């Protein structure tokens, strides 16, 4: 079961990288609870509940405020219904022109083959510096 969960989470990252947002949203439980790291630019809507809230509050903002937003996944490990992905965000903010190259850890909770919980941990200082207008 743990290996299946790891492969499922990896497949969701692959879908995101391909820009297949509808498939990513379909992988979410209808009641997913999504939390951005405290003090991250999109933590203002925590918790985002449901795929539509994640789309509106996180994904749409990523798409409109950044020239690109890539995830470089280093490790994906599992412990039953919890999967942890670690890596780096690589992004460029449209308004400031600043680059982001920051560590992250994502904790995923799975339920009935769907993404049910998300908790992000990230370099919030660097992320806020990338979006700060002088």
N, C-alpha and C positions, 0 to 999 in steps of 0.2 A: 504494500500500500504506500509506504513512504516513497519508494522509487517512482511509482505512478504519479504521486503528487509533485515530486520534483520535476518530472518530465512535463506535467501539465503546466506548471508555473513557467518553465523554460519556453514552452510553446506560446504562452501568452506574451512573454517578452518578444518573441519572434514576430508575432502578429502586430504588436505595437511598432516594432522596428520597420515593418512592411507598410505601416500606415493603415492597417485594417482595424480601425477603431470600432466599427460595428461588431466584429468578431471578438474584440477585447471586452466590449460591454456585454456581449452574450455570455462570456465566461464568468460573469459576475452573478452572484446570488441577487435576487430582486431586492433584498434588504441589506446589501453589503454596507458595512460601516467602514468608512475610509477616513483616516486621520493623517494629515500632513504633520511634519515635525513642528514642534512649538517654535515660533518665530520664523518659520519658513514663509516665503511670500504668499502662499496660498492657504495658510493655516487659518485665515480669517473665516472660513466656512466650516471648520471642524465641528462636529463630525459631518462628513458628507454621507447621506444615507440614500442608497439606491443608485443604480447606474446613471440615471439622468442627472442626478446631483453631481456625480463624479465628472460626467461629460461637461456640464455647464461650469462647474466651479474649478476644475483642474485642467482637463484636456483642452477645452476651448481656449483657456487662457494661455496654456503652453503654446498652442498653435498660433495664437494671435500676437503674443508678446515676445516670442523668441524666433530668431531666424532659423534655428534648428535646436532640437533637444534630443540628444542621444544618450543612451545608457550603455556603458561598457560593463558587462556582467563578468565578474571575476569568479565568484563562487555561488553555488546554490546548494543548500543543505536542507535536509528534512528531518523532522522528528514527529512522526505520525501525521496529524492534521495541521501541523505548522511547518511552513517552508520559509527559509531565510535566504534572501538574495543579497549579495554584497557586490559593490562595484563603484563606478564613478559616473557622475553626470558630466557630459560635455555639451555645452550650449553657448549660444551667443544671443544676448539681449538686443532686441531691435531698437529700443529707444536710446539706450546708453552706448551700444556698440561694445559693451564689455563681455569678455568670455567668462565662462564658468567651467571649472574643472575640479569638481568636488566629490568627496567620498559620500557613499550612502549605504544604508542597510534597510532593506524592506522586509518586514515580517508579514507573512500572509497566513491567514487562517482559512482553512477549507472546510466546506460542509456540503455533503451530498454531491461531490464532484464540481463544485462551484467555488469561486473566490468569495468568501463571506466577510473577511476582515482584512484591513490593510493598515499597517503602522509604518510610517516613514521615519527614519533617523538620518540626518544629513548635516553637512557643514552649513548651518544656517547663516553664519557670519558671511561666508563667501557668497552665498545666494543673495542675501540682502545687499551686499556691496555691488553685485552685478546689476541690480535693478535700481539702485539709488541714483536719483538725478541730482547732479551737482547744483 
